[in-house]
Amino acid sequence: MRNIRENERLRRTLCIGCLWLILAAFPAYISPQGTGENIPTNFDIVDQISSEAIAELLQNMPSLSANDIIILNKEKGVGEIDFVFENALHRLMEDADIDLMAANPSELDTAAAGADYRLSFQLIQLELAYTKIHRPYWFGAQQVTREAEAAVFAKLIDLRSGDVVWVGDADKTYKDTIAHSMLGAVEDEQYKFTKPPRKEVRWSRIVEPIIVTGIVVGLVYLFFSNQSDE
């Protein structure tokens, strides 16, 4: 009789344990995937951190007189993504009522004759990546961690004297986690930098059904074993 009772307790304990595993993983299936209304796109994130880095530079840059004209000079970039930073730079400087003189890189020397300052900048890093694709539970809906960084170095040169009157840098980062099902909504086919590589673990698609099947079979076996003992 004692062995029978001990076996019944063991089976009940196993049943409770299996049920706990199922209940623990269940939220992964019922958790909302989001509509995308409040989720920034990858392009939006790059624009956001670019704007934050530029805002910090402009805040630390010395004040200029209302009549001063600045010419921009990009000394170094990182690639196609540069235009997001450059557009944000023009937008924020115009919002700050700073007079800009547009010039092609080949025309800098000529254009400088009509400007008072040159703001040269180097984009050290401007990138967005999927740093982690995972499941918060053993099985369930996948999640994606997005990380982005904008790092820039700048210097302001007085073209009348040739002196470097100011140097500064800024480094801004971003990180969040979204549902894997939202990737199609946050990426943009037009821009390659909004579609970073996905390092996904494909074997989970095989292991997941095996785990679920094993739990279900174990529960059924324990249930009928308890019935036969009674």
MITIMAR-284018 format. One line per 5 residues: number of its first residue (from 0); their letters; for each residue y negated, z, x negated of C-alpha. Coordinates in steps of 0.25 Angstrom, whole numbers, plus 5000, padded with zeros to 4 digits. Each point is the difference from the previous one (the first is absolute). Layout:
NUM> A> Y/Z/X  ...;
***
This chain:
0> MRNIR> 5000/5000/5000  4990/5003/4989  5003/4987/4993  4997/4993/5013  4987/5007/5002;
5> ENERL> 4996/4997/4986  5003/4985/5002  4992/5000/5013  4988/5007/4994  5001/4989/4988;
10> RRTLC> 5000/4989/5010  4989/5005/5008  4992/5002/4987  5003/4986/4996  4996/4995/5014;
15> IGCLW> 4986/5007/4999  4998/4995/4986  5002/4985/5005  4991/5002/5012  4989/5006/4991;
20> LILAA> 5001/4987/4991  4999/4991/5012  4988/5008/5006  4993/5000/4986  5001/4985/4999;
25> FPAYI> 4997/4997/5014  4985/5002/4998  5000/4988/4990  5004/4991/5012  4991/5005/5011;
30> SPQGT> 4988/5002/4991  4989/4990/5004  4998/4988/4991  4985/4999/5003  4993/4989/5007;
35> GENIP> 4992/4996/4987  4986/5004/5007  4997/5010/4990  5007/4995/4988  4992/4993/4989;
40> TNFDI> 5005/4987/4995  5002/4998/4986  4988/4991/4999  4992/5011/5006  5005/5011/4990;
45> VDQIS> 4996/4991/4988  4986/4998/5006  4999/5015/5003  5003/5005/4986  4992/4989/4994;
50> SEAIA> 4988/5004/5009  5002/5015/4996  5000/4997/4985  4988/4991/5001  4993/5011/5009;
55> ELLQN> 5002/5010/4988  4995/4991/4990  4987/4997/5008  4998/5015/5002  5001/5003/4985;
60> MPSLS> 4992/4988/4996  4985/5003/4997  4990/4996/5010  4992/4987/4999  4987/4996/5005;
65> ANDII> 4999/4991/5013  4996/4988/4992  5011/5000/4990  5011/4989/5001  5014/5002/4995;
70> ILNKE> 5010/4989/4996  5015/5003/5001  5009/4997/4989  5015/5002/5001  5006/5001/4986;
75> KGVGE> 5014/5003/5004  5009/4998/5012  5014/5002/5005  5003/4988/5008  4999/4994/5014;
80> IDFVF> 4997/5013/5005  4986/5001/4993  4993/4993/5011  5002/5012/5009  4993/5009/4990;
85> ENALH> 4989/4990/4998  4997/4998/5015  4999/5015/5001  4991/5001/4988  4990/4990/5006;
90> RLMED> 5001/5007/5014  4997/5014/4995  4989/4996/4991  4993/4992/5010  5002/5012/5010;
95> ADIDL> 4993/5008/4989  4988/4990/5000  5003/4996/4986  4995/4986/4997  5011/4991/4994;
100> MAANP> 5000/4987/4993  5012/4991/5002  5004/4992/4988  5013/4994/4995  5006/5005/4987;
105> SELDT> 4996/4988/4992  4985/5002/5005  4999/5015/4996  4990/4997/4988  4991/4991/5008;
110> AAAGA> 5000/5009/5013  4998/5012/4991  4986/4995/4998  4996/5003/5014  5007/5014/5001;
115> DYRLS> 4996/5014/4995  5014/5006/4999  5014/4995/4998  5011/5008/5006  5013/4997/4993;
120> FQLIQ> 5013/5005/5005  5015/5000/4996  5011/5001/5010  5010/5009/4993  5010/5001/5012;
125> LELAY> 5000/4995/5014  5013/5000/5007  5009/5004/5012  5015/5003/4999  5011/5005/5008;
130> TKIHR> 5005/5012/4991  5011/5005/5009  5008/4994/5011  5009/5011/5006  5006/5008/5012;
135> PYWFG> 4995/5014/5003  5014/5003/5004  5014/4996/4996  4998/4988/5010  4990/4996/5010;
140> AQQVT> 4987/4992/4999  4995/4996/4986  4986/5004/4995  4991/4993/4990  4991/5007/4990;
145> REAEA> 4988/4992/4997  4991/5003/4988  4988/4993/4995  4990/5002/4988  4986/4995/4997;
150> AVFAK> 4995/5002/4985  4987/4994/4995  4991/5002/4988  4985/4996/5001  4988/4999/4992;
155> LIDLR> 4985/4997/5003  4992/4992/4990  4985/4999/4999  4998/4986/4998  4985/5002/4995;
160> SGDVV> 5004/5009/4989  5015/4997/4998  5004/5014/5001  5012/5006/5008  4993/5010/5009;
165> WVGDA> 5012/5005/5007  5016/5000/5000  5009/5005/5010  5014/4999/5006  5007/5003/5013;
170> DKTYK> 5015/5001/5004  5004/5001/5014  5014/5001/5006  5007/4999/5014  5013/5005/5005;
175> DTIAH> 5007/5000/5013  5014/4998/5007  5002/4991/5011  5012/4995/5008  5008/4988/4994;
180> SMLGA> 4999/4993/5013  4985/4999/4998  5000/4992/4987  4999/4987/5007  4987/5005/5007;
185> VEDEQ> 4993/5006/4987  5003/4988/4991  4992/4987/5000  5007/4986/4997  4987/4995/4995;
190> YKFTK> 4999/5010/4988  5012/5002/4991  4994/5014/4995  5002/5005/5014  5015/4998/4999;
195> PPRKE> 5005/5008/4988  5015/5000/4996  5009/5008/5009  5011/5008/4992  5009/5003/5012;
200> VRWSR> 5014/5006/4999  5009/4991/5008  5013/5008/4998  4994/5010/5010  5003/4990/5011;
205> IVEPI> 5015/5001/4997  5000/5015/4998  4993/5004/5012  5010/4995/5011  5011/5006/4992;
210> IVTGI> 4994/5014/5000  4997/4999/5015  5014/4995/5003  5006/5011/4992  4992/5011/5007;
215> VVGLV> 5004/4994/5014  5014/4999/4996  5000/5014/4995  4994/5006/5012  5010/4993/5009;
220> YLFFS> 5011/5005/4992  4995/5014/5000  4998/5000/5015  5014/4995/5003  5006/5010/4990;
225> NQSDE> 4993/5011/5007  5005/4996/5014  5014/4999/4995  5000/5014/4994  4994/5006/5013;
***
